[in-house]
Amino acid sequence: MTKTPDSKMLDIEFYIDAARAHGENSDPDHEVGDLQTFLRVMWPLLPPEKRLVFALDVDVHNTLDGTSVDYQSELAKIL
């Protein structure tokens, strides 16, 4: 068994907290920008099947429901 290092950098909450702190310590837009950067770096690292799991997740859909984005036609393409 490979030992996983005990580093907060391996926990997504580390990055969420860092972005929140950046927004609190400067401009709130920095929090959103930091989260966008983290997501854009992570996305190409995910294999297609993990991207699909993300796109089909009910929590993701619930969050999209609160936006003005019409995602139903795009969802139908992957179902």
N, C-alpha and C positions, 0 to 999 in steps of 0.2 A: 504494500500500500504506500502511495506517495503522500508525504506529509504536506499539507497545505499551510503556507505561512499564515500566522495570526496577524493579519494587517487589516486595518479598517478600510484600506483602499480596495479590498475585495468585497466590500459591502456597498450596495447601491446607495444606502442612506448616507454614507460618507460624502458622496457627490451632491446629493440633494441638500444636505446640511451646508456644504461649502457654497453652493449656489445661493441658498437662502442668506447666509452670512454676507456674501458679496452684495446682495441686494439691500440688506439692512445697513451695511456699512458705507454704501455709496448710493447709487441710483437703483430703485427697484427694477428697472429694465435690465440690469446686469444679471439678476436671478434668472429671468427668462432666457437671456442670451446664453448664459452658462449652460442651462439645461438643454438648449437647442444644440450647442456644441457637443455636449456629452452624447446626446442621442444620435447626432450625425456621425460621430466617430464610431459608435457602437453598431449602428445599423448595418454597414457593409460587412461587419464581422460575423453577423448572424447568418447561418445557412438558410436557404429558402424555406425549409420546413418550419424553422423557428419563427420566421417572419409571418408565415401563414397562421401559426398558433397565436401570435400576437394579434393579427388582424381579425381573428375569430373570437377573441376573448371578450366575455360579457362585460367586464369592467371597462375595457377600451370602448365598447359600444355605448355603455352608459355615459362615459365621459363625452363621446362624440355627440350623444343626444343633447347635451347642454350647449353645443356650439351651433353655428349657423351653417355648418357643412352638411350637404346632402350626400351621405355615404352609402345609402341603400343600393343604388345602381352599381356602385363599385363592389359592394359586398356580394351582390348577386353574381358577379363575374367569377368569384372564387368559391362559391358554394357548389 
